[in-house]
Amino acid sequence: MTEKTVTKKNTKTASKPRAAKTVAKGEAASILRIRVRAYDSKILDASVKQIIETALRHDAKIVGPVPLPTDIKKYTVNRASFVYKNAREQFEMRIHRRLIDIINPNAKVIEALTNISLPSGVNIDVKMI
């Protein structure tokens, strides 16, 4: 009777290296990152559409909108103050988020984006990377 030895191969594959950003000599790649947040998803989508249309009017390169995970904040409240401890109500707030990147924005794009009037309840964070 012959003995067989079984060797287990490492089945994990190494992750592929990420592609480096290519930038021509003397040119600095700048990205305008816009994060938009709102409680109502319909108002948020309308605002994002307005931002994208404004940027496209001025010939900007856009990446997005990328939907980010929705933040859900839950609050539990007793219905009665003393006697009925098991009777509780739960409330939740949902915060919807989107991410838009504008690659190499020019001055006209930035000026147009600062003059946009968006509905109330929409929060915007703008960063230059």
C-alpha angles and dihedrals in degrees: 000000000000124000120229121206116206118205119196115222121218103258095188113104122212114251116254115253114251118250113255119236110258117222126177118238114278092012121108116206110225124187127197106210116199121190115192123193132182141154093231117060095204093056089045094053091048090051093048090050090052091050092049093048091051092050093046091051088063095046099252126159110241132195114194157315089234113188110227123202115286115247111226118195113191125197124191118202130183112241093211124039100224122356110041103054094161093056104089138156126216124210128184138193119206119204112197118202137193132185125211126183122198112196118216097348118199126216094265092057093049092047092048092049092051091053096053115116110214128186120268116267094046115112120199129195116190123192132175111219 
